[in-house]
């Protein structure tokens, strides 16, 4: 996430239109970010592997190009479709913390790149975008389905927050989860990994039974990205690549009818 944050900052510093906040210029900048982020994220994973960047191809669509630039081979249809579904589901989600951050920054009449960099900073936190990475860490910790009950006993006794469950808006289940879970199921079948499905189902069933708290989108997307071959460190940057569509849409909407966002606080003290 530090690399992605810095990449957006560099793109802004090199953009001659950076200070032009007209609707036309902001739309062009938004499209350029949407186009450039997959290359930056793909190369960051390849860089950690000691690989060179891979040029995008004109004959591949967005998701297939993203996977091509990351792994250097054309993805199977099942993989490309599952990845596409995840990008669509992450693209926009109302006034979440990162989107609100982007709108607050925009309300000061700062530029689009600054607003997106701020949004990335908000998304980096494990209570927001970093949750999909945390889900994989939990899966790695548990190991297999038969370990779920004992692991959950310990985690709850230690009052640990179980990432991938719960949502500030969706109290009876995230409406995006069934679609992403169906995509995960296709990947489990494609890669022949029933162990992943068993662990997923066991943890969900046990946690919902004990706490009545349901999965959010990060719960199925974490194992899906892992099966595709992304490093855990890449999961939240993938979220950025998708959500930049929502962020920049909100930024342009804020610009179109702006008022400085300045909440008041109630002082209670000496």
C-alpha positions as CSV (number, residue, x, y, z in Angstrom):
1,X,0.0,0.0,0.0
2,X,2.9,2.3,0.6
3,X,4.1,1.7,-3.0
4,X,0.6,2.4,-4.4
5,X,0.2,5.5,-2.4
6,X,3.5,6.8,-3.6
7,X,2.8,5.8,-7.2
8,X,-0.4,7.9,-7.2
9,X,1.5,10.8,-5.8
10,X,4.2,10.5,-8.5
11,X,1.5,10.3,-11.2
12,X,0.0,13.5,-9.8
13,X,3.4,15.2,-9.7
14,X,4.0,14.4,-13.3
15,X,0.5,15.3,-14.6
16,X,0.3,18.8,-16.2
17,X,-3.4,18.8,-15.5
18,X,-3.0,18.0,-11.8
19,X,-4.2,21.5,-10.7
20,X,-7.0,21.7,-13.2
21,X,-10.2,20.7,-11.3
22,X,-12.6,21.1,-14.2
23,X,-15.0,18.2,-14.7
24,X,-13.4,17.4,-18.0
25,X,-9.8,17.3,-16.6
26,X,-10.9,15.4,-13.5
27,X,-12.5,12.7,-15.7
28,X,-9.4,12.4,-17.8
29,X,-7.3,12.1,-14.6
30,X,-9.7,9.5,-13.3
31,X,-9.4,7.4,-16.4
32,X,-5.6,7.6,-16.4
33,X,-5.5,6.4,-12.8
34,X,-7.8,3.6,-13.6
35,X,-5.6,2.6,-16.5
36,X,-2.2,3.0,-14.6
37,X,-2.9,1.4,-11.3
38,X,-3.0,-2.2,-12.5
39,X,0.4,-1.8,-14.1
40,X,1.8,-0.3,-10.8
41,X,0.3,-3.0,-8.7
42,X,1.3,-5.9,-11.0
43,X,4.8,-4.6,-11.2
44,X,5.1,-4.2,-7.4
45,X,4.3,-7.9,-6.9
46,X,6.7,-8.9,-9.7
47,X,9.4,-6.7,-8.2
48,X,9.1,-8.6,-4.9
49,X,9.6,-11.8,-6.9
50,X,12.7,-10.4,-8.6
51,X,10.8,-10.1,-12.0
52,X,10.7,-7.4,-14.6
53,X,7.6,-5.4,-15.6
54,X,5.4,-6.9,-18.3
55,X,3.9,-4.7,-21.0
56,X,0.1,-4.7,-21.3
57,X,-1.5,-6.0,-24.4
58,X,-4.1,-4.4,-26.7
59,X,-6.0,-7.6,-27.2
60,X,-6.8,-8.3,-23.6
61,X,-9.5,-6.7,-21.5
62,X,-9.0,-5.0,-18.1
63,X,-8.9,-8.1,-15.8
64,X,-7.1,-10.3,-18.3
65,X,-4.4,-7.6,-18.8
66,X,-4.1,-7.2,-15.0
67,X,-3.5,-10.9,-14.6
68,X,-1.2,-11.0,-17.6
69,X,1.0,-8.1,-16.3
70,X,1.2,-9.8,-12.8
71,X,1.8,-13.4,-13.8
72,X,3.1,-13.3,-17.4
73,X,0.6,-15.7,-18.8
74,X,-3.0,-15.5,-20.1
75,X,-5.5,-16.5,-17.4
76,X,-8.0,-19.2,-17.7
77,X,-11.6,-18.0,-18.3
78,X,-12.6,-19.1,-14.8
79,X,-9.8,-17.1,-13.2
80,X,-10.4,-14.0,-15.3
81,X,-14.1,-14.1,-14.6
82,X,-13.7,-14.5,-10.8
83,X,-11.2,-11.7,-10.7
84,X,-13.5,-9.5,-12.8
85,X,-16.3,-10.1,-10.3
86,X,-14.1,-9.0,-7.4
87,X,-13.1,-5.8,-9.1
88,X,-16.8,-5.0,-9.8
89,X,-17.9,-5.7,-6.3
90,X,-15.1,-3.5,-4.8
91,X,-15.5,-0.6,-7.3
92,X,-18.0,1.5,-5.3
93,X,-19.6,1.3,-1.9
94,X,-21.1,4.6,-0.8
95,X,-19.7,6.7,2.1
96,X,-17.1,4.2,3.5
97,X,-14.1,5.6,5.4
98,X,-11.8,6.0,2.4
99,X,-14.5,7.6,0.2
100,X,-15.5,10.0,2.9
101,X,-11.8,10.9,3.3
102,X,-11.5,11.6,-0.4
103,X,-14.6,13.8,-0.2
104,X,-13.3,15.7,2.8
105,X,-10.0,16.5,1.0
106,X,-11.9,17.5,-2.1
107,X,-14.1,19.8,-0.1
108,X,-11.1,21.9,0.7
109,X,-10.7,22.4,-3.1
110,X,-7.5,20.3,-3.1
111,X,-6.7,18.3,-6.3
112,X,-7.9,14.8,-7.3
113,X,-4.6,13.1,-6.8
114,X,-4.3,14.4,-3.2
115,X,-7.8,13.1,-2.5
116,X,-7.0,9.7,-3.9
117,X,-3.7,9.5,-1.9
118,X,-5.7,10.4,1.3
119,X,-8.2,7.7,0.4
120,X,-5.4,5.1,0.0
121,X,-4.2,6.1,3.5
122,X,-7.6,5.4,4.9
123,X,-8.0,2.1,3.0
124,X,-4.7,0.9,4.3
125,X,-6.0,0.4,7.8
126,X,-7.0,-3.2,8.8
127,X,-10.5,-2.1,9.9
128,X,-11.2,-1.0,6.3
129,X,-9.3,-2.3,3.2
130,X,-6.6,-4.3,5.0
131,X,-9.3,-6.8,6.2
132,X,-8.9,-9.0,3.2
133,X,-5.2,-9.5,4.0
134,X,-6.1,-10.2,7.6
135,X,-8.5,-12.9,6.5
136,X,-5.7,-14.8,4.8
137,X,-3.5,-14.4,7.9
138,X,-6.3,-16.0,9.9
139,X,-6.6,-18.9,7.4
140,X,-2.9,-19.5,7.5
141,X,-3.0,-19.4,11.3
142,X,-5.9,-21.9,11.6
143,X,-4.4,-24.3,8.9
144,X,-7.4,-26.6,8.3
145,X,-11.1,-26.9,9.0
146,X,-10.7,-29.3,12.0
147,X,-8.7,-26.6,13.8
148,X,-11.4,-24.0,13.6
149,X,-13.2,-24.7,16.9
150,X,-10.1,-24.7,19.1
151,X,-8.7,-21.7,17.3
152,X,-11.9,-19.7,17.8
153,X,-12.0,-20.7,21.5
154,X,-8.6,-19.1,21.9
155,X,-9.3,-16.1,19.7
156,X,-12.5,-15.2,21.5
157,X,-11.0,-15.8,24.9
158,X,-8.2,-13.3,24.0
159,X,-10.9,-10.9,22.7
160,X,-9.3,-10.8,19.2
161,X,-11.2,-9.1,16.4
162,X,-12.0,-11.7,13.8
163,X,-11.5,-10.0,10.5
164,X,-13.8,-10.6,7.5
165,X,-16.9,-10.6,9.7
166,X,-19.2,-7.8,10.5
167,X,-20.1,-4.5,8.7
168,X,-21.2,-1.1,9.9
169,X,-24.1,-1.1,7.5
170,X,-25.0,-4.7,6.8
171,X,-26.0,-6.2,10.1
172,X,-27.6,-9.3,8.7
173,X,-25.0,-10.1,6.0
174,X,-23.1,-8.2,3.3
175,X,-25.2,-8.3,0.1
176,X,-22.1,-8.6,-2.0
177,X,-20.9,-11.9,-0.3
178,X,-23.1,-14.4,-2.2
179,X,-21.8,-13.2,-5.5
180,X,-18.1,-13.3,-4.4
181,X,-18.6,-16.6,-2.7
182,X,-19.9,-18.1,-5.9
183,X,-16.8,-16.8,-7.7
184,X,-14.6,-18.3,-5.0
185,X,-16.4,-21.6,-5.5
186,X,-15.4,-21.6,-9.1
187,X,-11.8,-21.0,-8.2
188,X,-11.9,-23.8,-5.6
189,X,-13.1,-26.2,-8.3
190,X,-10.7,-24.9,-10.9
191,X,-7.6,-25.3,-8.6
192,X,-9.0,-28.5,-6.9
193,X,-8.7,-27.0,-3.4
194,X,-11.6,-28.4,-1.3
195,X,-9.5,-27.7,1.8
196,X,-10.0,-24.0,1.3
197,X,-13.7,-24.4,0.9
198,X,-13.9,-26.6,4.0
199,X,-11.9,-24.1,6.1
200,X,-14.0,-21.2,4.8
201,X,-17.3,-23.0,5.6
202,X,-16.2,-24.2,9.0
203,X,-15.1,-20.8,10.2
204,X,-18.2,-19.0,8.9
205,X,-20.5,-21.6,10.4
206,X,-18.8,-21.6,13.8
207,X,-18.4,-17.8,14.1
208,X,-22.0,-17.0,13.0
209,X,-23.3,-19.7,15.4
210,X,-21.4,-18.2,18.3
211,X,-21.6,-14.5,17.6
212,X,-24.4,-13.9,15.1
213,X,-22.0,-11.8,13.0
214,X,-21.9,-12.5,9.3
215,X,-19.1,-12.3,6.7
216,X,-18.4,-9.2,4.7
217,X,-16.9,-9.0,1.2
218,X,-13.3,-9.3,2.5
219,X,-14.0,-12.8,3.7
220,X,-14.4,-14.6,0.3
221,X,-12.1,-12.2,-1.6
222,X,-9.0,-12.9,0.5
223,X,-8.9,-16.7,-0.3
224,X,-10.0,-16.0,-3.9
225,X,-7.0,-13.7,-4.4
226,X,-4.7,-16.2,-2.8
227,X,-5.9,-19.0,-5.1
228,X,-5.3,-16.8,-8.1
229,X,-1.7,-16.4,-7.0
230,X,-1.6,-12.9,-5.5
231,X,0.7,-12.2,-2.6
232,X,-1.2,-11.3,0.6
233,X,0.5,-7.9,0.5
234,X,-1.2,-7.3,-2.9
235,X,-4.8,-7.9,-1.7
236,X,-5.5,-4.3,-0.5
237,X,-3.8,-2.7,-3.5
238,X,-6.2,-4.7,-5.7
239,X,-9.0,-3.1,-3.7
240,X,-7.4,0.3,-4.6
241,X,-7.4,-0.6,-8.3
242,X,-11.1,-1.2,-8.2
243,X,-12.2,1.5,-5.7
244,X,-10.4,4.3,-7.6
245,X,-13.6,4.2,-9.8
246,X,-15.8,5.0,-6.8
247,X,-13.4,7.5,-5.2
248,X,-13.0,9.6,-8.3
249,X,-16.7,9.5,-9.0
250,X,-17.3,10.9,-5.5
251,X,-14.6,13.4,-5.9
252,X,-16.2,14.8,-9.1
253,X,-19.6,14.8,-7.4
254,X,-18.2,16.7,-4.5
255,X,-16.6,19.2,-6.8
256,X,-19.9,19.7,-8.7
257,X,-21.7,20.9,-5.6
258,X,-19.1,21.7,-3.0
259,X,-19.2,22.8,0.6
260,X,-16.4,22.5,3.0
261,X,-16.9,19.4,5.2
262,X,-16.2,20.6,8.7
263,X,-17.9,18.7,11.5
264,X,-18.2,20.2,14.9
265,X,-17.1,18.4,18.1
266,X,-18.6,18.6,21.5
267,X,-16.0,19.4,24.2
268,X,-16.5,17.5,27.4
269,X,-13.7,18.0,29.9
270,X,-12.0,20.4,32.3
